């Protein structure tokens, strides 16, 4: 098989999942948990659990004690939405953790051309159409998630949130809107 089996990745690396041409990270720009959860289509409870168990941690600002506010970057929200999609297809959280670790370790360059495939038990990272066809022809790919499509969905959702009146957004988004006005 030419795809990468997510179950082959042994270690966890805590670096950014995607680095290819996405908005540059700024330590003072991020989305609060409620906005990140809404954009990813998950509950705040899921978001909190995934952060506490280190599945998807906020890269802009993590929690630093009681009352502190986590801030999620665009890439974090993209990963949250991918995790949600994998869960919706019936993949176990343990397999998803392995897939996220493998994605972090792979150093993806062409995000729009990346597809996550699964046979229901394992998750495979395909970076070309040939790899997708190879998996499907061998019966290993039952379904796929086009990462580029999910990226555009997250992007448009966040743009829609930013276009709302500042009083419906979180505090950070309102400050950002005031700064650009």
N, CA, C and O of each residue as an XYZ file, in Angstrom:
724
protein
N       0.840     -1.178      0.000
C       0.000      0.000      0.000
C       0.883      1.238      0.000
O       1.915      1.277      0.669
N       0.467      2.252     -0.759
C       1.251      3.473     -0.813
C       0.815      4.499      0.211
O       1.553      5.447      0.476
N      -0.372      4.337      0.800
C      -0.835      5.262      1.837
C      -0.106      4.990      3.141
O       0.603      3.993      3.275
N      -0.288      5.882      4.090
C       0.355      5.744      5.392
C      -0.669      5.245      6.381
O      -1.713      5.875      6.554
N      -0.399      4.125      7.038
C      -1.324      3.589      8.027
C      -1.105      4.336      9.340
O       0.005      4.363      9.871
N      -2.158      4.931      9.849
C      -2.052      5.722     11.069
C      -1.653      4.879     12.267
O      -1.141      5.412     13.252
N      -1.877      3.580     12.202
C      -1.539      2.745     13.357
C      -0.043      2.464     13.437
O       0.417      1.881     14.419
N       0.729      2.868     12.419
C       2.174      2.634     12.439
C       2.954      3.719     13.166
O       4.164      3.575     13.342
N       2.310      4.795     13.593
C       3.015      5.902     14.212
C       3.140      5.675     15.705
O       2.128      5.618     16.403
N       4.377      5.542     16.221
C       4.539      5.221     17.622
C       4.397      6.387     18.589
O       3.761      6.221     19.631
N       4.954      7.555     18.299
C       5.030      8.614     19.303
C       4.108      9.775     19.042
O       3.554      9.909     17.951
N       3.942     10.613     20.042
C       3.110     11.802     19.941
C       4.018     13.005     19.794
O       4.970     13.175     20.555
N       3.717     13.844     18.806
C       4.481     15.072     18.629
C       3.530     16.233     18.812
O       2.464     16.256     18.196
N       3.886     17.199     19.644
C       2.986     18.290     19.973
C       3.257     19.518     19.117
O       3.282     20.633     19.637
N       3.462     19.337     17.803
C       3.640     20.486     16.939
C       2.371     20.699     16.125
O       1.420     19.925     16.231
N       2.361     21.756     15.309
C       1.173     22.066     14.532
C       0.870     20.960     13.551
O       1.777     20.366     12.967
N      -0.407     20.687     13.371
C      -0.820     19.623     12.476
C      -0.627     20.010     11.027
O      -0.125     19.206     10.242
N      -1.013     21.224     10.644
C      -0.868     21.671      9.269
C      -0.086     22.974      9.245
O      -0.306     23.851     10.081
N       0.819     23.101      8.299
C       1.629     24.310      8.224
C       1.674     24.895      6.824
O       2.470     25.800      6.572
N       0.859     24.416      5.912
C       0.975     24.795      4.513
C       0.078     25.953      4.102
O      -1.092     25.739      3.788
N       0.597     27.161      4.099
C      -0.106     28.296      3.550
C      -1.342     28.745      4.299
O      -2.088     29.581      3.790
N      -1.583     28.227      5.474
C      -2.728     28.668      6.253
C      -2.367     29.965      6.965
O      -1.193     30.334      7.018
N      -3.352     30.656      7.508
C      -3.062     31.912      8.194
C      -1.957     31.747      9.229
O      -1.910     30.750      9.950
N      -1.075     32.728      9.295
C       0.023     32.682     10.249
C      -0.523     32.784     11.667
O      -1.444     33.554     11.939
N       0.059     31.997     12.561
C      -0.379     32.011     13.948
C       0.178     33.252     14.645
O       1.345     33.600     14.462
N      -0.636     33.898     15.420
C      -0.256     35.058     16.207
C      -0.657     34.733     17.644
O      -1.792     34.326     17.892
N       0.254     34.906     18.581
C      -0.015     34.537     19.961
C      -1.196     35.270     20.577
O      -1.746     34.816     21.580
N      -1.599     36.405     19.991
C      -2.700     37.163     20.560
C      -4.005     36.978     19.799
O      -5.013     37.578     20.170
N      -4.018     36.162     18.741
C      -5.225     35.963     17.958
C      -5.672     34.518     18.102
O      -4.891     33.589     17.894
N      -6.914     34.343     18.454
C      -7.451     33.000     18.597
C      -8.940     33.059     18.827
O      -9.529     34.134     18.934
N      -9.536     31.891     18.900
C     -10.971     31.773     19.105
C     -11.212     31.104     20.449
O     -10.586     30.096     20.777
N     -12.114     31.670     21.211
C     -12.453     31.079     22.496
C     -13.134     29.743     22.275
O     -13.595     29.444     21.173
N     -13.192     28.954     23.311
C     -13.715     27.603     23.230
C     -15.104     27.497     22.642
O     -15.362     26.610     21.828
N     -16.006     28.383     23.037
C     -17.385     28.315     22.541
C     -17.436     28.496     21.025
O     -18.190     27.800     20.346
N     -16.648     29.416     20.494
C     -16.620     29.648     19.047
C     -15.965     28.468     18.342
O     -16.452     28.018     17.305
N     -14.870     27.964     18.894
C     -14.184     26.809     18.309
C     -15.111     25.600     18.253
O     -15.161     24.896     17.245
N     -15.836     25.364     19.327
C     -16.761     24.223     19.375
C     -17.869     24.382     18.337
O     -18.195     23.431     17.627
N     -18.444     25.571     18.247
C     -19.511     25.809     17.252
C     -18.982     25.635     15.833
O     -19.642     25.016     14.998
N     -17.808     26.169     15.554
C     -17.241     26.075     14.205
C     -16.928     24.630     13.827
O     -17.039     24.254     12.660
N     -16.543     23.829     14.800
C     -16.212     22.424     14.542
C     -17.442     21.522     14.583
O     -17.375     20.366     14.165
N     -18.558     22.035     15.080
C     -19.777     21.240     15.154
C     -19.782     20.250     16.309
O     -20.385     19.181     16.218
N     -19.103     20.614     17.401
C     -19.038     19.749     18.577
C     -19.570     20.501     19.788
O     -19.798     21.709     19.728
N     -19.765     19.784     20.878
C     -20.204     20.428     22.109
C     -18.995     20.977     22.856
O     -17.862     20.548     22.641
N     -19.263     21.926     23.729
C     -18.181     22.471     24.543
C     -17.607     21.384     25.446
O     -16.413     21.379     25.744
N     -18.456     20.479     25.873
C     -18.007     19.374     26.731
C     -16.988     18.490     25.984
O     -15.979     18.082     26.559
N     -17.263     18.198     24.689
C     -16.306     17.433     23.886
C     -14.994     18.199     23.755
O     -13.912     17.635     23.918
N     -15.105     19.485     23.461
C     -13.920     20.328     23.309
C     -13.060     20.272     24.569
O     -11.846     20.085     24.493
N     -13.691     20.435     25.713
C     -12.979     20.413     26.987
C     -12.316     19.055     27.224
O     -11.158     18.988     27.637
N     -13.049     17.981     26.963
C     -12.501     16.634     27.159
C     -11.303     16.394     26.240
O     -10.277     15.874     26.677
N     -11.435     16.771     24.975
C     -10.343     16.547     24.021
C      -9.115     17.378     24.383
O      -7.988     16.947     24.139
N      -9.314     18.554     24.958
C      -8.177     19.371     25.393
C      -7.520     18.747     26.628
O      -6.295     18.647     26.701
N      -8.339     18.330     27.593
C      -7.791     17.741     28.819
C      -7.067     16.428     28.559
O      -6.102     16.106     29.253
N      -7.523     15.665     27.565
C      -6.888     14.380     27.255
C      -5.831     14.507     26.155
O      -5.303     13.507     25.668
N      -5.530     15.754     25.772
C      -4.469     16.077     24.822
C      -4.704     15.544     23.407
O      -3.750     15.353     22.653
N      -5.956     15.306     23.045
C      -6.264     14.912     21.672
C      -6.093     16.125     20.758
O      -5.372     16.064     19.761
N      -6.758     17.217     21.104
C      -6.612     18.470     20.367
C      -6.482     19.580     21.398
O      -7.462     19.981     22.026
N      -5.266     20.066     21.563
C      -5.011     21.133     22.517
C      -4.951     22.471     21.790
O      -4.507     22.537     20.644
N      -5.397     23.539     22.450
C      -5.331     24.856     21.813
C      -3.870     25.302     21.672
O      -3.098     25.233     22.629
N      -3.506     25.753     20.487
C      -2.115     26.146     20.251
C      -1.873     27.634     20.471
O      -0.724     28.056     20.600
N      -2.943     28.443     20.517
C      -2.756     29.876     20.744
C      -2.526     30.128     22.223
O      -1.562     30.794     22.603
N      -3.420     29.589     23.070
C      -3.218     29.717     24.516
C      -3.952     28.596     25.217
O      -5.163     28.444     25.057
N      -3.230     27.814     25.988
C      -3.823     26.725     26.748
C      -4.359     27.222     28.078
O      -4.109     28.359     28.477
N      -5.089     26.370     28.748
C      -5.612     26.714     30.069
C      -4.455     26.761     31.053
O      -3.578     25.897     31.040
N      -4.462     27.773     31.901
C      -3.376     27.904     32.877
C      -3.926     28.048     34.285
O      -3.406     28.817     35.094
N      -4.970     27.309     34.563
C      -5.560     27.342     35.893
C      -7.023     27.713     35.837
O      -7.570     27.976     34.766
N      -7.645     27.731     36.978
C      -9.072     28.009     37.080
C      -9.390     29.407     36.558
O      -8.750     30.391     36.929
N     -10.389     29.469     35.693
C     -10.826     30.756     35.166
C     -10.052     31.244     33.953
O     -10.411     32.270     33.374
N      -9.007     30.543     33.556
C      -8.251     30.975     32.373
C      -9.001     30.560     31.115
O      -9.795     29.619     31.141
N      -8.754     31.250     30.039
C      -9.475     31.038     28.791
C      -8.556     30.407     27.744
O      -7.514     30.972     27.409
N      -8.938     29.246     27.232
C      -8.201     28.628     26.131
C      -8.502     29.400     24.851
O      -9.617     29.881     24.651
N      -7.491     29.514     23.985
C      -7.698     30.128     22.678
C      -7.233     29.161     21.598
O      -6.099     28.685     21.619
N      -8.128     28.879     20.652
C      -7.876     27.930     19.578
C      -7.570     28.672     18.287
O      -8.227     29.659     17.954
N      -6.571     28.191     17.566
C      -6.246     28.742     16.263
C      -7.041     28.053     15.169
O      -7.732     27.064     15.416
N      -6.936     28.585     13.957
C      -7.638     28.027     12.803
C      -7.306     26.551     12.629
O      -8.206     25.738     12.420
N      -6.036     26.196     12.712
C      -5.618     24.804     12.529
C      -6.234     23.890     13.577
O      -6.607     22.754     13.286
N      -6.336     24.402     14.800
C      -6.950     23.614     15.882
C      -8.403     23.298     15.554
O      -8.867     22.177     15.763
N      -9.114     24.291     15.041
C     -10.525     24.095     14.706
C     -10.654     23.117     13.550
O     -11.581     22.307     13.522
N      -9.737     23.185     12.599
C      -9.730     22.224     11.489
C      -9.560     20.807     12.023
O     -10.275     19.899     11.596
N      -8.640     20.606     12.936
C      -8.421     19.282     13.518
C      -9.662     18.835     14.297
O     -10.061     17.674     14.216
N     -10.267     19.751     15.045
C     -11.488     19.416     15.786
C     -12.576     18.918     14.834
O     -13.259     17.936     15.126
N     -12.732     19.589     13.710
C     -13.767     19.192     12.743
C     -13.431     17.845     12.101
O     -14.326     17.036     11.859
N     -12.152     17.600     11.825
C     -11.745     16.301     11.284
C     -12.022     15.184     12.288
O     -12.518     14.121     11.915
N     -11.705     15.423     13.547
C     -11.980     14.434     14.589
C     -13.475     14.157     14.652
O     -13.889     13.002     14.752
N     -14.285     15.202     14.594
C     -15.743     15.044     14.614
C     -16.216     14.203     13.436
O     -17.062     13.325     13.599
N     -15.674     14.466     12.250
C     -16.066     13.697     11.062
C     -15.704     12.225     11.228
O     -16.495     11.347     10.882
N     -14.516     11.955     11.753
C     -14.105     10.564     11.959
C     -15.000      9.874     12.988
O     -15.382      8.719     12.804
N     -15.333     10.577     14.065
C     -16.245     10.014     15.065
C     -17.612      9.702     14.450
O     -18.215      8.667     14.734
N     -18.087     10.615     13.607
C     -19.394     10.429     12.970
C     -19.426      9.201     12.069
O     -20.495      8.639     11.831
N     -18.281      8.783     11.569
C     -18.230      7.606     10.701
C     -18.055      6.312     11.486
O     -18.036      5.229     10.901
N     -17.929      6.417     12.808
C     -17.854      5.222     13.630
C     -16.456      4.797     14.038
O     -16.287      3.741     14.648
N     -15.447      5.602     13.710
C     -14.080      5.281     14.117
C     -13.952      5.503     15.624
O     -14.494      6.467     16.165
N     -13.242      4.615     16.287
C     -13.066      4.745     17.738
C     -12.156      5.930     18.058
O     -11.305      6.310     17.254
N     -12.350      6.500     19.234
C     -11.525      7.624     19.662
C     -10.056      7.215     19.744
O      -9.177      8.032     19.473
N      -9.780      5.973     20.109
C      -8.398      5.491     20.167
C      -7.762      5.513     18.772
O      -6.615      5.936     18.625
N      -8.495      5.060     17.750
C      -7.978      5.097     16.385
C      -7.810      6.533     15.899
O      -6.869      6.841     15.167
N      -8.714      7.399     16.304
C      -8.610      8.803     15.911
C      -7.372      9.433     16.527
O      -6.673     10.205     15.869
N      -7.095      9.109     17.788
C      -5.873      9.623     18.424
C      -4.641      9.201     17.621
O      -3.735     10.002     17.392
N      -4.620      7.946     17.200
C      -3.498      7.438     16.413
C      -3.409      8.182     15.082
O      -2.315      8.531     14.637
N      -4.554      8.424     14.446
C      -4.567      9.132     13.165
C      -4.066     10.565     13.323
O      -3.302     11.043     12.485
N      -4.485     11.259     14.384
C      -4.042     12.636     14.623
C      -2.536     12.662     14.863
O      -1.842     13.544     14.358
N      -2.031     11.709     15.624
C      -0.585     11.626     15.846
C       0.154     11.418     14.532
O       1.191     12.037     14.294
N      -0.378     10.548     13.682
C       0.255     10.267     12.399
C       0.224     11.486     11.495
O       1.195     11.757     10.788
N      -0.872     12.219     11.508
C      -0.954     13.451     10.721
C       0.078     14.468     11.190
O       0.723     15.124     10.372
N       0.232     14.600     12.495
C       1.223     15.547     13.033
C       2.637     15.156     12.593
O       3.454     16.013     12.256
N       2.903     13.874     12.601
C       4.247     13.388     12.278
C       4.547     13.429     10.782
O       5.713     13.424     10.387
N       3.508     13.468      9.945
C       3.714     13.345      8.503
C       4.223     14.600      7.823
O       4.797     14.511      6.738
N       4.032     15.773      8.425
C       4.483     17.004      7.802
C       3.801     17.271      6.466
O       4.478     17.459      5.456
N       2.501     17.290      6.447
C       1.713     17.472      5.230
C       2.082     18.775      4.537
O       2.180     19.820      5.179
N       2.288     18.710      3.214
C       2.604     19.899      2.430
C       1.390     20.388      1.639
O       1.107     21.586      1.632
N       0.679     19.496      0.984
C      -0.459     19.857      0.149
C      -1.745     19.442      0.830
O      -2.252     18.342      0.610
N      -2.264     20.323      1.652
C      -3.449     20.014      2.444
C      -4.666     19.739      1.572
O      -5.424     18.810      1.848
N      -4.862     20.528      0.530
C      -6.048     20.372     -0.316
C      -6.076     19.009     -1.006
O      -7.152     18.517     -1.346
N      -4.914     18.392     -1.219
C      -4.845     17.102     -1.889
C      -4.787     15.917     -0.951
O      -4.494     14.802     -1.382
N      -5.061     16.136      0.325
C      -4.975     15.075      1.326
C      -6.365     14.503      1.606
O      -7.341     15.241      1.742
N      -6.433     13.180      1.690
C      -7.676     12.496      2.011
C      -7.415     11.489      3.119
O      -6.448     10.729      3.067
N      -8.289     11.489      4.126
C      -8.231     10.468      5.165
C      -9.172      9.350      4.740
O     -10.351      9.596      4.487
N      -8.667      8.129      4.660
C      -9.473      6.968      4.271
C      -9.520      6.008      5.460
O      -8.614      5.979      6.293
N     -10.582      5.238      5.517
C     -10.685      4.253      6.585
C     -11.445      3.031      6.103
O     -12.291      3.108      5.212
N     -11.126      1.915      6.709
C     -11.859      0.674      6.466
C     -12.753      0.349      7.665
O     -13.316     -0.741      7.759
N     -12.872      1.305      8.565
C     -13.678      1.111      9.760
C     -12.850      0.727     10.968
O     -13.313      0.842     12.103
N     -11.624      0.271     10.735
C     -10.749     -0.113     11.842
C      -9.501      0.753     11.887
O      -9.087      1.189     12.961
N      -8.900      1.004     10.737
C      -7.699      1.827     10.649
C      -7.980      3.064      9.821
O      -8.898      3.084      9.001
N      -7.176      4.102     10.045
C      -7.278      5.334      9.277
C      -5.996      5.464      8.471
O      -4.899      5.276      8.997
N      -6.141      5.791      7.178
C      -5.003      5.917      6.274
C      -4.936      7.344      5.747
O      -5.962      7.965      5.469
N      -3.736      7.848      5.616
C      -3.498      9.171      5.061
C      -3.089      9.004      3.609
O      -2.066      8.385      3.318
N      -3.881      9.553      2.693
C      -3.576      9.479      1.262
C      -3.263     10.879      0.755
O      -4.023     11.819      0.986
N      -2.151     11.006      0.073
C      -1.745     12.315     -0.432
C      -1.837     12.404     -1.950
O      -1.394     13.389     -2.541
N      -2.406     11.386     -2.585
C      -2.614     11.430     -4.034
C      -3.836     10.598     -4.397
O      -4.284      9.752     -3.623
N      -4.366     10.855     -5.588
C      -5.503     10.065     -6.066
C      -5.113      8.603     -6.243
O      -5.927      7.709     -6.013
N      -3.866      8.357     -6.654
C      -3.395      6.984     -6.825
C      -3.455      6.201     -5.516
O      -3.820      5.025     -5.506
N      -3.094      6.857     -4.414
C      -3.149      6.182     -3.121
C      -4.586      5.855     -2.727
O      -4.848      4.787     -2.175
N      -5.524      6.771     -3.007
C      -6.935      6.520     -2.715
C      -7.421      5.328     -3.538
O      -8.069      4.427     -3.003
N      -7.113      5.320     -4.832
C      -7.538      4.230     -5.719
C      -6.928      2.908     -5.272
O      -7.597      1.875     -5.288
N      -5.654      2.940     -4.872
C      -4.985      1.734     -4.403
C      -5.697      1.154     -3.174
O      -5.935     -0.051     -3.095
N      -6.031      2.025     -2.222
C      -6.733      1.563     -1.018
C      -8.098      0.981     -1.347
O      -8.455     -0.086     -0.847
N      -8.858      1.669     -2.179
C     -10.202      1.215     -2.521
C     -10.139     -0.106     -3.284
O     -10.934     -1.011     -3.028
N      -9.195     -0.220     -4.221
C      -9.096     -1.453     -5.009
C      -8.707     -2.652     -4.157
O      -9.049     -3.787     -4.491
N      -8.002     -2.417     -3.072
C      -7.620     -3.500     -2.160
C      -8.692     -3.752     -1.092
O      -8.557     -4.647     -0.258
N      -9.751     -2.950     -1.136
C     -10.829     -3.123     -0.163
C     -10.519     -2.523      1.187
O     -11.213     -2.804      2.164
N      -9.480     -1.694      1.260
C      -9.095     -1.122      2.546
C      -9.766      0.216      2.822
O      -9.808      0.648      3.974
N     -10.284      0.875      1.812
C     -10.917      2.171      2.003
C     -12.411      2.092      1.833
O     -12.902      1.913      0.718
N     -13.136      2.221      2.913
C     -14.582      2.176      2.866
C     -15.133      3.589      2.675
O     -16.118      3.778      1.960
N     -14.516      4.568      3.299
C     -14.936      5.953      3.159
C     -13.716      6.850      3.251
O     -12.658      6.442      3.730
N     -13.884      8.084      2.781
C     -12.786      9.043      2.817
C     -13.283     10.421      3.216
O     -14.448     10.762      3.011
N     -12.386     11.201      3.784
C     -12.666     12.581      4.157
C     -11.631     13.445      3.457
O     -10.436     13.343      3.736
N     -12.091     14.296      2.546
C     -11.197     15.216      1.845
C     -10.871     16.371      2.780
O     -11.739     17.186      3.094
N      -9.624     16.442      3.225
C      -9.214     17.436      4.217
C      -9.384     18.854      3.666
O      -9.783     19.758      4.400
N      -9.086     19.052      2.391
C      -9.228     20.371      1.793
C     -10.651     20.894      1.870
O     -10.862     22.085      2.101
N     -11.624     20.023      1.679
C     -13.033     20.422      1.764
C     -13.383     20.837      3.188
O     -14.093     21.822      3.392
N     -12.892     20.098      4.166
C     -13.145     20.432      5.567
C     -12.483     21.766      5.905
O     -13.055     22.576      6.634
N     -11.287     21.996      5.380
C     -10.585     23.263      5.593
C     -11.452     24.426      5.127
O     -11.598     25.415      5.846
N     -12.028     24.320      3.932
C     -12.856     25.393      3.394
C     -14.139     25.569      4.201
O     -14.622     26.693      4.343
N     -14.697     24.491      4.728
C     -15.896     24.585      5.564
C     -15.591     25.355      6.848
O     -16.367     26.219      7.256
N     -14.460     25.040      7.484
C     -14.075     25.737      8.712
C     -13.833     27.212      8.407
O     -14.279     28.089      9.146
N     -13.135     27.471      7.331
C     -12.829     28.848      6.941
C     -14.113     29.661      6.740
O     -14.226     30.776      7.249
N     -15.079     29.104      5.999
C     -16.316     29.846      5.746
C     -17.147     29.995      7.016
O     -17.806     31.019      7.200
N     -17.129     29.003      7.889
C     -17.854     29.107      9.157
C     -17.281     30.230     10.010
O     -18.034     31.015     10.587
N     -15.956     30.313     10.094
C     -15.327     31.359     10.900
C     -15.556     32.736     10.283
O     -15.738     33.710     11.013
N     -15.552     32.836      8.966
C     -15.840     34.107      8.302
C     -17.270     34.537      8.635
O     -17.522     35.711      8.908
N     -18.203     33.582      8.613
C     -19.591     33.891      8.967
C     -19.687     34.382     10.412
O     -20.420     35.328     10.698
N     -18.948     33.739     11.326
C     -18.956     34.174     12.723
C     -18.418     35.591     12.837
O     -18.985     36.413     13.557
N     -17.323     35.886     12.130
C     -16.705     37.210     12.188
C     -17.614     38.282     11.602
O     -17.523     39.446     11.994
N     -18.491     37.911     10.667
C     -19.382     38.872     10.028
C     -20.584     39.226     10.913
O     -21.282     40.205     10.651
N     -20.819     38.435     11.948
C     -21.938     38.707     12.850
C     -21.651     39.980     13.642
O     -20.515     40.448     13.711
N     -22.698     40.519     14.231
C     -22.531     41.698     15.079
C     -21.578     41.375     16.219
O     -21.639     40.279     16.775
N     -20.695     42.308     16.582
C     -19.707     42.048     17.642
C     -20.300     41.573     18.959
O     -19.641     40.834     19.690
N     -21.524     41.976     19.282
C     -22.089     41.556     20.566
C     -22.494     40.087     20.584
O     -22.759     39.538     21.654
N     -22.548     39.427     19.399
C     -22.870     38.004     19.379
C     -21.611     37.147     19.359
O     -21.685     35.924     19.469
N     -20.464     37.785     19.218
C     -19.205     37.060     19.185
C     -18.583     37.036     20.568
O     -19.060     37.693     21.494
N     -17.532     36.284     20.689
C     -16.842     36.271     21.956
C     -15.999     37.533     22.097
O     -15.842     38.297     21.145
N     -15.475     37.737     23.259
C     -14.724     38.941     23.587
C     -13.535     39.157     22.657
O     -13.306     40.275     22.194
N     -12.790     38.118     22.385
C     -11.602     38.244     21.548
C     -11.969     38.646     20.126
O     -11.306     39.498     19.535
N     -13.014     38.045     19.571
C     -13.445     38.401     18.221
C     -13.911     39.851     18.161
O     -13.657     40.545     17.177
N     -14.586     40.307     19.200
C     -15.040     41.677     19.236
C     -13.841     42.647     19.271
O     -13.865     43.679     18.600
N     -12.815     42.324     20.036
C     -11.608     43.166     20.069
C     -10.924     43.186     18.715
O     -10.455     44.231     18.264
N     -10.866     42.021     18.062
C     -10.241     41.924     16.744
C     -11.006     42.775     15.730
O     -10.394     43.462     14.912
N     -12.346     42.733     15.780
C     -13.179     43.504     14.867
C     -12.983     45.005     15.117
O     -12.929     45.786     14.167
N     -12.878     45.406     16.370
C     -12.680     46.811     16.698
C     -11.311     47.297     16.221
O     -11.164     48.443     15.795
N     -10.317     46.421     16.294
C      -8.953     46.786     15.887
C      -8.866     46.999     14.383
O      -8.121     47.864     13.922
N      -9.629     46.208     13.604
C      -9.573     46.323     12.152
C     -10.484     47.408     11.611
O     -10.359     47.809     10.453
N     -11.406     47.888     12.447
C     -12.360     48.924     11.980
C     -11.744     50.307     12.020
O     -12.400     51.286     11.665
